[in-house]
């Protein structure tokens, strides 16, 4: 059996999917988290699969993610539908329910968030609703795991009996006469078109259902709290400084109070372990070249990156609190006005916001956008949002060169990325992506206390992903870099200055001389950074030294503070990693457009870093 899980955005589909299957798919307190269908087996029923579909408001989809849901329902024909309905916003959610009923697929309504309705003195007559809709209705609370077993039993029974929804004639008055007589006369009778009349008719029916079954809940504490917070956080003038203040606080806590000290402790532990391994290998009498590979290559490259895990986890802890609280949805709302000036809507800010984590899911999240133009332009601008893979670079350089101003330098980098994204948007709006953005419609969820489970799962995913990359991409890169800096073209074991890597780096180092860093060590790290941005640090660690002291003193040999900031600006802006580029290529479907993005970003990165270094030099930087 296959069940399809369908419902409006932000109605709790993914939370229910996790409860049904035991999965740990990401959930968020803003619409559009699910952009691809996900499949899992129901716990205790290995022969029954559930497909979690992207949120959809009607079967007349606008965006590519909604088309995924529509096409699955119409073409795949699941054994049963589980339509999850937000009981706190039942009038809007039931519109999709009526359309799903018309598909004549066996169906169960999961009335979610009933705990919130009852907590605010509301009530829904479940039996009366079942009678009117002609399908099973099961009250649940996906977050609190209430009603899940009853829902599974009802869904299995419905699928086994293949009982389809009863056909309902919801027409009334002149609509009934027009539809069941001659459709083309509707314009004369109603002064409207057929589709608008059908929409109005469905909502009239929904009002009747709610009038008979629903006792309105009182205004909840969550809603009152949200209104109070929004007087500041979505204020016409206060919203922007509030956002900058919040992000500055996150950076200050991450790099000045919590993350950096923990990173130092982990680095000391990795260094001590490396010394023990190195001494053990020496006492064993291991070949010096193999010893160098293990200690100077693998331990130096992978260990240097792993030491930044506490910083990554700390930063995403605070970002996940903001996301799960509902604040990030407000940021998208606030950003609608400035984004419209560059030809986008606030909805584009959601994938751009995800770009601060990783460009790959951020680019995929553009599927939530209705307009192909908006989608392409958002993909173009998303890499300007600094991804988490660059955090180790920022952390290292700010710790070495800007110890007292780490949070300020970090904030400036993120602001520069956003500002240049806006500027590029202005340019693209007048040239490549001409047109106007679609209207912005987005539900603002109530503020809520973040779920500990959701936050911990997100942190685990980030840590696991970071460790997996360290054990695969970064491990391979460290070995390759060690090999290239240890041997010459004739495979003689040589000093790094005479190696293959030095020859490559010296060949392109002149390109970076106007930016303040021409040394081949630095040029090489930027090339390898195309594999994954963390590899920039592992490359420098292999070439210069893995310990904090060795790496720090080594960097001072290649950079002044001004050149270091120029380097940070370049790494902020130049081409995304190969995984992000591959995702852009797949989503755009055009090699030419993908190549344009790479060239544009790298060229802009060079120009901006050039401006920083040259202007700074004029003022004595």
TILUM-341252 format. One record per residue (C-alpha): residue in one letter; x, y, z. Coordinates in steps of 0.2 Angstrom, whole numbers, padded with zeros to 4 digits, always signed. Example, Ala and Ser with C-alpha at 12.3 -4.5 7.8 and 13.67 -1.06 7.14 Angstrom:
BEGIN
A+0062-0022+0039S+0068-0005+0036
This chain:
BEGIN
X+0000+0000+0000X+0005+0018-0003X-0002+0033+0006X+0000+0051+0000X+0001+0064+0014X-0006+0080+0006X-0011+0097+0014X-0007+0116+0015X+0010+0123+0018X+0015+0123+0036X+0000+0112+0041X+0011+0099+0050X+0014+0087+0036X+0032+0083+0039X+0030+0082+0058X+0016+0069+0055X+0027+0060+0042X+0041+0059+0055X+0028+0052+0068X+0021+0039+0056X+0038+0033+0049X+0051+0037+0063X+0060+0048+0051X+0069+0064+0056X+0065+0075+0041X+0068+0093+0044X+0053+0103+0050X+0052+0122+0051X+0040+0136+0057X+0038+0143+0040X+0030+0138+0024X+0040+0129+0010X+0051+0118+0020X+0047+0102+0010X+0051+0104-0009X+0053+0086-0014X+0042+0071-0010X+0049+0060+0003X+0045+0042+0006X+0045+0031+0021X+0037+0015+0029X+0024+0016+0043X+0032+0010+0060X+0026-0008+0062X+0019-0009+0044X+0034-0012+0033X+0022-0016+0018X+0014+0002+0019X+0023+0017+0013X+0019+0035+0015X+0024+0049+0003X+0026+0066+0011X+0022+0079-0003X+0026+0097-0004X+0013+0109+0003X-0001+0114-0009X-0016+0126-0007X-0026+0120-0022X-0025+0108-0037X-0022+0123-0048X-0003+0124-0044X+0008+0139-0047X+0025+0133-0042X+0035+0118-0048X+0035+0110-0030X+0015+0112-0031X+0016+0103-0048X+0025+0089-0040X+0011+0086-0028X-0003+0089-0041X+0005+0077-0053X+0008+0063-0040X-0010+0064-0035X-0017+0063-0053X-0005+0051-0061X+0002+0039-0047X-0015+0036-0039X-0010+0031-0021X-0021+0018-0012X-0027+0032+0000X-0025+0050+0004X-0021+0057+0021X-0026+0075+0020X-0019+0084+0035X-0029+0100+0040X-0024+0113+0051X-0038+0114+0064X-0034+0132+0069X-0036+0138+0051X-0049+0126+0045X-0059+0137+0033X-0044+0139+0022X-0038+0121+0023X-0054+0114+0019X-0054+0121+0001X-0040+0109-0004X-0050+0095+0005X-0065+0098-0006X-0054+0097-0022X-0046+0081-0015X-0063+0073-0013X-0067+0076-0031X-0052+0066-0036X-0062+0050-0030X-0047+0043-0021X-0050+0034-0004X-0046+0048+0009X-0045+0051+0027X-0044+0069+0035X-0031+0071+0049X-0037+0086+0059X-0021+0092+0066X-0017+0104+0080X-0033+0100+0089X-0024+0102+0106X-0022+0121+0101X-0040+0123+0097X-0046+0115+0113X-0033+0124+0123X-0041+0141+0117X-0059+0135+0121X-0063+0130+0103X-0071+0114+0098X-0075+0104+0082X-0089+0092+0080X-0080+0077+0072X-0095+0066+0070X-0105+0080+0061X-0090+0084+0050X-0088+0066+0045X-0106+0065+0041X-0106+0081+0030X-0090+0077+0021X-0093+0059+0019X-0076+0054+0023X-0067+0048+0040X-0061+0063+0050X-0048+0059+0064X-0042+0072+0077X-0024+0072+0080X-0009+0082+0087X+0006+0078+0077X+0018+0087+0088X+0011+0078+0104X+0009+0061+0095X-0010+0061+0099X-0022+0052+0088X-0008+0044+0077X-0012+0026+0080X-0031+0029+0077X-0026+0038+0061X-0016+0024+0055X-0030+0011+0058X-0042+0022+0049X-0031+0025+0034X-0027+0006+0033X-0046+0002+0034X-0050+0015+0021X-0036+0009+0009X-0041-0010+0011X-0060-0006+0008X-0056+0006-0006X-0071+0016+0000X-0071+0032-0011X-0078+0049-0005X-0096+0051-0009X-0099+0063-0023X-0106+0079-0016X-0117+0092-0026X-0111+0108-0017X-0119+0119-0030X-0133+0131-0024X-0144+0145-0030X-0140+0153-0047X-0123+0143-0048X-0132+0127-0047X-0144+0133-0061X-0130+0139-0072X-0118+0124-0070X-0131+0111-0073X-0140+0120-0087X-0128+0129-0099X-0111+0134-0093X-0108+0148-0106X-0123+0157-0099X-0115+0160-0082X-0107+0176-0087X-0124+0183-0091X-0132+0177-0075X-0118+0180-0062X-0107+0193-0070X-0092+0182-0067X-0083+0168-0075X-0085+0149-0072X-0069+0146-0062X-0072+0161-0050X-0090+0155-0047X-0083+0138-0043X-0071+0145-0030X-0085+0156-0022X-0096+0141-0022X-0083+0130-0013X-0080+0143+0001X-0099+0145+0003X-0100+0126+0007X-0085+0127+0018X-0093+0142+0028X-0109+0130+0030X-0098+0116+0036X-0089+0127+0049X-0105+0135+0055X-0112+0117+0059X-0096+0109+0066X-0084+0122+0073X-0085+0132+0089X-0073+0146+0086X-0058+0146+0098X-0054+0162+0108X-0039+0173+0103X-0024+0162+0109X-0010+0168+0120X+0002+0164+0105X-0008+0175+0094X-0008+0190+0106X+0011+0187+0109X+0014+0187+0091X+0005+0203+0088X+0015+0211+0102X+0032+0205+0096X+0027+0210+0078X+0024+0228+0083X+0044+0229+0084X+0050+0215+0073X+0040+0219+0058X+0039+0238+0061X+0041+0249+0046X+0058+0257+0052X+0063+0246+0067X+0063+0229+0058X+0079+0232+0049X+0090+0237+0064X+0081+0223+0074X+0087+0210+0061X+0105+0217+0061X+0105+0218+0080X+0099+0200+0081X+0112+0193+0069X+0126+0203+0077X+0121+0195+0093X+0122+0178+0085X+0139+0181+0078X+0145+0188+0095X+0139+0173+0105X+0146+0161+0092X+0164+0169+0089X+0166+0179+0105X+0158+0169+0119X+0154+0151+0116X+0160+0144+0099X+0178+0149+0098X+0183+0144+0115X+0175+0127+0112X+0184+0126+0096X+0200+0129+0104X+0198+0115+0116X+0193+0103+0102X+0209+0109+0092X+0220+0105+0107X+0212+0088+0109X+0215+0084+0090X+0233+0090+0091X+0237+0080+0106X+0229+0064+0098X+0239+0068+0082X+0255+0069+0093X+0252+0052+0101X+0248+0044+0084X+0264+0052+0076X+0275+0046+0091X+0268+0029+0089X+0271+0028+0071X+0289+0034+0073X+0292+0021+0087X+0285+0008+0075X+0298+0013+0062X+0285+0018+0048X+0292+0024+0032X+0294+0043+0033X+0284+0047+0018X+0269+0037+0024X+0272+0045+0041X+0271+0062+0032X+0255+0057+0023X+0246+0052+0039X+0252+0067+0050X+0256+0081+0038X+0242+0077+0026X+0227+0068+0034X+0229+0074+0052X+0233+0092+0046X+0220+0094+0033X+0205+0085+0041X+0209+0089+0059X+0210+0108+0055X+0193+0107+0048X+0185+0096+0062X+0191+0109+0075X+0178+0121+0069X+0163+0109+0073X+0159+0119+0089X+0158+0135+0080X+0146+0127+0066X+0135+0119+0080X+0134+0135+0090X+0129+0146+0076X+0116+0134+0069X+0109+0132+0087X+0105+0151+0087X+0099+0151+0069X+0088+0136+0072X+0080+0145+0088X+0076+0160+0076X+0069+0148+0063X+0058+0137+0074X+0052+0152+0084X+0044+0159+0068X+0055+0174+0067X+0063+0169+0050X+0045+0170+0042X+0044+0188+0048X+0061+0192+0040X+0054+0186+0023X+0039+0197+0026X+0050+0212+0030X+0062+0209+0015X+0047+0210+0003X+0048+0228+0000X+0067+0230-0003X+0067+0214-0014X+0053+0221-0025X+0065+0235-0029X+0076+0223-0037X+0062+0213-0045X+0059+0199-0033X+0046+0196-0019X+0048+0192-0001X+0045+0174-0005X+0062+0173-0013X+0070+0177+0003X+0066+0160+0010X+0078+0151-0001X+0090+0165+0000X+0089+0163+0019X+0092+0144+0017X+0108+0149+0008X+0116+0154+0024X+0116+0136+0028X+0120+0128+0012X+0118+0133-0006X+0112+0116-0012X+0095+0115-0003X+0093+0134-0005X+0094+0132-0024X+0082+0117-0023X+0070+0128-0012X+0067+0140-0027X+0054+0127-0033X+0042+0136-0021X+0042+0151-0032X+0028+0152-0044X+0037+0162-0058X+0051+0155-0069X+0059+0172-0070X+0058+0174-0051X+0065+0156-0049X+0080+0159-0060X+0084+0176-0053X+0083+0169-0035X+0095+0155-0040X+0107+0168-0047X+0107+0178-0031X+0107+0164-0018X+0126+0161-0019X+0128+0179-0012X+0122+0172+0005X+0137+0166+0014X+0135+0147+0016X+0141+0138+0032X+0155+0130+0024X+0164+0147+0023X+0163+0149+0042X+0179+0140+0046X+0188+0152+0034X+0180+0167+0043X+0183+0160+0060X+0202+0157+0057X+0206+0173+0049X+0196+0184+0061X+0204+0175+0076X+0222+0178+0068X+0220+0196+0062X+0204+0203+0070X+0204+0196+0088X+0195+0211+0096X+0183+0213+0082X+0178+0196+0076X+0159+0199+0077X+0160+0215+0068X+0170+0208+0054X+0159+0193+0053X+0143+0204+0052X+0152+0215+0039X+0155+0200+0028X+0137+0195+0028X+0131+0212+0025X+0142+0214+0010X+0136+0198+0003X+0118+0204+0005X+0122+0221-0002X+0130+0215-0017X+0116+0202-0020X+0104+0217-0020X+0116+0227-0032X+0117+0212-0044X+0098+0211-0043X+0096+0228-0049X+0108+0225-0064X+0099+0208-0068X+0082+0216-0067X+0087+0228-0081X+0096+0216-0092X+0095+0197-0091X+0079+0195-0080X+0067+0208-0086X+0049+0208-0079X+0040+0210-0063X+0039+0199-0048X+0023+0189-0044X+0012+0195-0029X+0019+0190-0012X+0007+0179-0002X+0014+0170+0014X+0007+0164+0030X+0015+0171+0046X+0014+0158+0059X+0012+0162+0077X+0028+0164+0087X+0031+0148+0097X+0044+0141+0109X+0057+0131+0099X+0055+0113+0100X+0070+0105+0108X+0069+0090+0097X+0069+0100+0081X+0084+0110+0086X+0094+0095+0092X+0090+0086+0075X+0095+0101+0065X+0111+0102+0075X+0114+0083+0073X+0111+0085+0054X+0124+0099+0053X+0137+0090+0063X+0134+0074+0054X+0135+0082+0037X+0151+0092+0042X+0159+0076+0048X+0154+0066+0033X+0162+0080+0022X+0178+0079+0032X+0179+0060+0030X+0176+0060+0012X+0178+0076+0001X+0190+0085+0013X+0200+0068+0017X+0202+0065-0002X+0207+0083-0004X+0220+0083+0010X+0228+0067+0003X+0229+0075-0015X+0236+0091-0009X+0249+0082+0002X+0254+0072-0013X+0255+0087-0025X+0265+0097-0012X+0277+0083-0008X+0282+0077-0026X+0288+0086-0041X+0282+0082-0059X+0295+0067-0060X+0288+0060-0043X+0303+0064-0033X+0300+0068-0015X+0305+0086-0014X+0302+0102-0003X+0285+0110-0005X+0293+0125-0014X+0299+0113-0028X+0283+0103-0029X+0269+0102-0043X+0257+0112-0032X+0270+0126-0030X+0271+0127-0049X+0253+0127-0051X+0251+0141-0038X+0265+0152-0044X+0257+0151-0061X+0241+0159-0055X+0247+0169-0041X+0250+0185-0051X+0231+0186-0053X+0229+0189-0035X+0244+0201-0032X+0233+0216-0034X+0222+0209-0021X+0236+0208-0008X+0239+0190-0008X+0250+0183-0022X+0259+0168-0013X+0256+0151-0021X+0250+0144-0005X+0235+0156-0005X+0232+0154-0023X+0232+0135-0022X+0219+0135-0007X+0207+0146-0017X+0208+0133-0032X+0205+0118-0021X+0191+0128-0012X+0180+0125-0027X+0178+0107-0021X+0171+0112-0005X+0174+0129+0004X+0181+0120+0020X+0195+0113+0009X+0203+0131+0009X+0207+0128+0027X+0213+0110+0025X+0224+0116+0011X+0232+0130+0021X+0234+0118+0036X+0243+0105+0025X+0254+0118+0017X+0258+0129+0032X+0255+0119+0048X+0240+0111+0057X+0242+0118+0074X+0234+0135+0078X+0251+0143+0082X+0259+0137+0067X+0245+0141+0055X+0243+0158+0063X+0261+0163+0062X+0261+0156+0044X+0247+0167+0039X+0256+0182+0045X+0269+0178+0033X+0257+0179+0019X+0244+0192+0024X+0243+0210+0032X+0226+0213+0041X+0220+0223+0025X+0225+0208+0014X+0217+0196+0025X+0201+0206+0024X+0203+0207+0005X+0205+0188+0005X+0189+0186+0016X+0179+0196+0004X+0185+0186-0011X+0181+0169-0002X+0164+0177+0002X+0159+0180-0016X+0169+0169-0028X+0161+0154-0036X+0151+0141-0026X+0157+0124-0023X+0156+0110-0036X+0140+0103-0027X+0131+0119-0028X+0136+0122-0046X+0129+0105-0050X+0113+0109-0042X+0112+0125-0051X+0115+0116-0067X+0101+0104-0064X+0088+0117-0058X+0091+0129-0072X+0093+0116-0085X+0106+0127-0094X+0125+0125-0095X+0127+0142-0102X+0117+0151-0088X+0127+0140-0075X+0144+0146-0083X+0138+0164-0083X+0134+0163-0064X+0152+0156-0061X+0160+0169-0071X+0150+0183-0064X+0153+0179-0046X+0171+0176-0048X+0174+0192-0058X+0164+0202-0045X+0174+0194-0031X+0190+0199-0039X+0184+0217-0042X+0177+0219-0024X+0193+0212-0016X+0203+0223-0027X+0193+0238-0022X+0195+0233-0003X+0214+0231-0004X+0218+0246-0016X+0207+0259-0007X+0212+0252+0010X+0230+0254+0005X+0227+0273+0000X+0221+0276+0018X+0236+0267+0025X+0228+0250+0028
